[in-house]
Amino acid sequence: FKVGGPLPDVQIYDGGPGSKTSIKDVFGNKKGILFGVPGAFTPGCSKTHLPGYVSQADDLKSRGVEVLACISVNDAFVMSEWGKVHGADGKVKPVMDHYMFCLQAAGLLLDKKELEDLFGNKRCKRFSLIVEAGKVKAINVEEDGTGLTCSLANNILSQL
C-alpha cells in the first residue's frame, strides 16, 4: 500500500470460508478504514486494537467512513468468533488473508523469526489506512510492526 496508490486487486476472504473476493472490491469507491492485526485473540489486538475501533465505530462513521475492516492472517472462523467476543458485528468487517497474498503484495508481513516461531506462520504488521475511491489516502504502520501507537482508532480518527 502506498499513499495515492490503488488498493491491490488480490484475493482475500470477506466474512466466511466461501467468500473469496479482493481487497479492492471490499472497499469499491467508498471511504473506509482498513486496519491490520498480527492475530485475533492475541493480547494487544484483543485488549486495545480491535476494541478501540469497535468503540469508535460510530465516530468514524459520522466522519464519512462507510467501510471499517480488520485484516489478519487468521481464518474466517477465528476472525468471526473474535469479532463476536468483542461486539464487532455490524461495526467492524472481518477480512481474512490466510494465504497472505494481500499483505505480501502490500509489504505488510512481519519479518520476525521469533514471532513466526511463536505463531507458526508469518503475521501481519500492525497498521491502519484510510481508503477513498479505491486509493490509499493515508497509512500508518507501527515502527516495529507490533506497537500500539499510530495504528490505533483515535489516531486514524484525527486524520479524517
Disulfide bonds with the S-S distance in Angstrom:
none
